[in-house]
Amino acid sequence: MNTQELYSHLGKVVEPDILESLADLEMISQVTKKLGGYSVELLTYPANGGYFDPIADQMEQIAQEYGVPLEIKARAMTDAEIKKLESHLLDKTLIKDGENRVNRLMAPGSRTRVLGFSSGKGGVGKSSVTVGVASALARRGHSVGILDADVYGFSIPRMLGAVRPPSLIGKVMIPPVRFGIKTMSVGYFVADDTPVIWRGPMLHKALEQFLLDVFWGEIDYLCVDLPPGTGDVTLSLAEYLPKIETFVVTTPQDAAERVAQRSALAARKLKLPLRGVIENMSYFRGDDKKRYDIFGKGGGESLAQSLELPLIGTIPIEIALREGGDVGNPIVFASPESEVSVEFMRIAQVIEAMGPARIYKSELKVR
């Protein structure tokens, strides 16, 4: 094996946060032949130094497969190398339209489907549904991101067990990755018990940064945990993400169904495509295997009929779902055979089969 062949094999290792190969990111500086084996120099940016060991482990495993002794050295990127990496990431984040920056996620021809999960009120498990569907899509082999747009009630970092804040490469934010899912949330920038007291303009700017300054890459799905109701965040997202496909989350209760209907009608007024209804906390299955309708029955079906939308899922109550959210281990990964996980996987399959909504407005432009 020569140095070029070894470089080709080592370059296939994927960087854990950016989720691109080391070769594409040009993070292997050189491979040199030395007495008794080879030496490779791995470039690191400031925040990913902690990933040296897992990357090195994968490299060593490849070298062992080919019977090649390998010495791995780490070197911090120079300013010029960081600038080059930043440029590479920006090219995959934004496209230029004259002097304007256009959000690549929303550009014509983008393969990314943006799925929004909304509710008229809090407490219906909207965030749990967002994480569950995103996890199911990831398990089905898709590249997935979650944008926690519930700024005042952020919970996605905790529910995924993501504690490390985003890293910076130049001006580009690299979202933390858990279970193969990229995530971005205000929760990475404030303490878990700190309230966010922002007015509309600050919310608008934060969402703008989460969309324009974050390296989402060419993902298949961006799942957005929308805030309950129809406030400033929803209005901003309607501007920034005009092709967001909205799924309304409710419970079987009549009261929750009526409030969720208002949220759905607001989305229609904003000309956002409504795709379906998901009923959470539909029932509880006891140790006797019987189904108990703790919160009533039929709220999701009634809402779907009134909105002329499909009811695409009914998610039961299960202790493991709550426990997984508390400890940052989503049930779809922790208990894939559970009734809840099977339903989330079915919902993901339904969303896939729907295909993207065919509604598109103007691209996001920031002057």
Long-range contacts (C-beta under 8 A, 24 or more apart in sequence): 1-66, 1-68, 2-33, 3-31, 3-32, 3-33, 3-38, 4-31, 6-31, 6-38, 6-40, 6-63, 6-66, 6-68, 7-31, 9-62, 9-66, 10-40, 10-59, 10-62, 10-63, 12-62, 13-55, 13-58, 13-59, 13-62, 15-48, 15-51, 15-55, 16-48, 16-51, 16-54, 16-55, 16-177, 17-47, 17-48, 17-51, 17-167, 17-174, 17-175, 17-176, 17-177, 18-89, 18-174, 18-215, 18-217, 19-143, 19-177, 19-180, 19-182, 19-217, 20-217, 22-55, 24-88, 25-85, 25-88, 26-81, 26-84, 26-85, 26-88, 27-85, 29-75, 34-71, 36-69, 37-68, 37-69, 37-70, 37-71, 38-63, 38-68, 38-69, 38-70, 38-71, 39-70, 39-71, 39-72, 39-73, 40-70, 40-71, 40-72, 40-73, 41-73, 41-74, 41-75, 42-72, 42-73, 42-74, 42-75, 43-74, 43-75, 43-76, 43-77, 43-81, 44-74, 44-75, 44-76, 44-77, 45-76, 45-77, 45-82, 45-85, 45-167, 45-169, 46-76, 46-167, 46-168, 47-167, 47-168, 47-169, 47-174, 48-167, 49-74, 49-76, 82-169, 82-170, 83-170, 85-169, 85-170, 86-169, 86-170, 86-171, 86-172, 89-169, 89-172, 89-174, 89-215, 90-172, 92-215, 92-217, 92-218, 93-172, 93-212, 93-213, 93-214, 93-215, 93-216, 93-217, 94-212, 97-363, 97-365, 99-367, 100-365, 100-366, 100-367, 101-212, 101-365, 101-366, 102-363, 102-364, 102-365, 103-211, 103-212, 103-240, 103-363, 103-364, 105-211, 105-216, 105-222, 105-241, 106-240, 106-241, 106-242, 106-243, 106-363, 106-364, 107-363, 108-360, 108-363, 111-218, 111-220, 112-216, 112-218, 112-219, 112-220, 112-221, 112-222, 113-220, 113-221, 113-222, 113-245, 113-356, 114-221, 114-222, 114-224, 114-241, 114-243, 114-244, 114-245, 115-221, 115-222, 115-223, 115-224, 115-244, 115-245, 115-247, 115-275, 115-351, 116-224, 116-226, 116-237, 116-241, 116-244, 116-245, 116-246, 116-247, 116-272, 117-223, 117-224, 117-225, 117-226, 117-246, 117-247, 117-249, 117-278, 118-226, 118-228, 118-234, 118-246, 118-247, 118-248, 118-249, 118-263, 118-264, 118-267, 119-226, 119-228, 119-248, 119-249, 119-250, 119-256, 119-259, 119-260, 119-263, 120-228, 120-229, 120-250, 120-256, 120-258, 120-259, 120-260, 120-261, 120-262, 120-263, 120-264, 121-228, 121-229, 121-256, 121-259, 121-260, 122-153, 122-228, 124-249, 124-250, 124-251, 124-256, 124-260, 124-280, 124-281, 125-249, 125-251, 125-280, 125-281, 125-315, 126-150, 126-225, 126-226, 126-228, 126-249, 126-280, 127-153, 127-155, 127-156, 127-159, 127-225, 127-325, 128-159, 128-280, 128-321, 128-325, 129-249, 129-278, 129-280, 129-315, 130-156, 130-223, 130-224, 130-225, 131-156, 131-159, 131-160, 131-325, 131-330, 132-315, 132-321, 132-330, 132-331, 132-332, 132-340, 132-344, 132-347, 133-223, 133-344, 133-347, 133-348, 133-351, 134-181, 134-221, 134-223, 135-179, 135-181, 135-330, 135-331, 135-332, 135-333, 135-344, 136-332, 136-341, 136-344, 136-345, 136-347, 136-348, 137-220, 137-221, 137-223, 137-348, 137-351, 137-352, 138-179, 138-180, 138-181, 139-332, 139-333, 139-336, 139-345, 139-348, 140-345, 140-348, 140-349, 140-352, 142-219, 142-220, 142-221, 143-180, 143-217, 143-218, 143-219, 143-220, 143-221, 144-180, 144-181, 144-182, 144-219, 144-220, 144-221, 144-222, 144-223, 145-175, 145-181, 145-182, 145-183, 145-184, 145-216, 145-219, 145-221, 145-222, 145-223, 146-181, 146-182, 146-183, 146-184, 146-222, 146-223, 146-224, 146-225, 147-184, 147-185, 147-210, 147-211, 147-222, 147-223, 147-224, 147-225, 148-183, 148-184, 148-185, 148-186, 148-187, 148-225, 149-207, 149-210, 149-224, 149-225, 149-226, 149-227, 149-233, 149-237, 150-225, 150-226, 150-227, 150-228, 150-233, 151-186, 151-196, 151-198, 151-203, 151-206, 151-227, 151-233, 152-195, 152-196, 152-227, 153-227, 153-228, 154-185, 154-186, 154-187, 154-196, 155-187, 155-225, 155-325, 156-183, 156-185, 156-187, 156-225, 157-183, 157-185, 157-187, 157-188, 158-187, 158-192, 158-325, 158-326, 158-328, 159-324, 159-325, 159-328, 159-330, 160-328, 160-330, 161-327, 161-328, 161-329, 162-188, 162-328, 165-189, 166-214, 169-215, 171-213, 172-213, 172-214, 172-215, 173-209, 173-213, 173-214, 173-215, 174-214, 174-215, 175-214, 175-215, 175-216, 178-328, 179-330, 179-333, 182-216, 182-217, 182-219, 184-210, 184-214, 199-232, 200-232, 200-236, 203-232, 203-233, 203-236, 204-232, 204-236, 207-233, 207-236, 207-237, 207-240, 208-236, 208-240, 208-366, 211-240, 211-241, 211-364, 212-364, 212-366, 228-263, 229-263, 230-262, 230-263, 230-266, 234-266, 234-267, 234-270, 235-270, 238-270, 238-271, 238-272, 239-364, 240-364, 241-364, 242-271, 242-272, 242-359, 242-360, 242-361, 242-362, 242-364, 243-273, 243-356, 243-357, 243-359, 243-360, 243-361, 244-272, 244-273, 245-273, 245-275, 245-356, 245-357, 246-272, 246-273, 246-274, 246-275, 247-275, 247-276, 247-277, 247-278, 247-312, 247-351, 248-274, 248-276, 248-277, 248-278, 248-303, 248-307, 248-309, 249-277, 249-278, 249-279, 249-280, 250-277, 250-278, 250-279, 250-280, 250-299, 250-300, 250-303, 251-279, 251-280, 251-281, 251-282, 251-295, 251-299, 251-300, 252-279, 252-281, 252-282, 252-283, 252-293, 252-295, 252-296, 252-297, 252-298, 252-299, 252-300, 253-295, 253-296, 253-299, 254-296, 254-299, 254-302, 256-299, 257-299, 257-300, 257-302, 257-303, 260-303, 261-303, 261-306, 261-307, 264-303, 264-307, 264-309, 271-359, 271-361, 272-359, 273-357, 273-359, 274-307, 274-309, 275-309, 275-312, 275-351, 275-354, 275-357, 276-304, 276-309, 276-310, 276-311, 276-312, 276-350, 276-351, 276-354, 277-303, 277-304, 277-307, 277-309, 277-310, 277-311, 277-312, 278-311, 278-312, 278-313, 278-314, 278-315, 278-347, 279-311, 279-313, 279-314, 279-315, 280-315, 281-315, 281-316, 281-317, 282-314, 282-315, 282-316, 282-317, 283-314, 283-316, 283-317, 284-316, 284-317, 284-318, 285-316, 285-318, 285-339, 310-350, 312-347, 312-350, 312-351, 313-343, 313-344, 313-346, 313-347, 313-350, 314-343, 315-340, 315-343, 315-344, 315-347, 316-340, 316-343
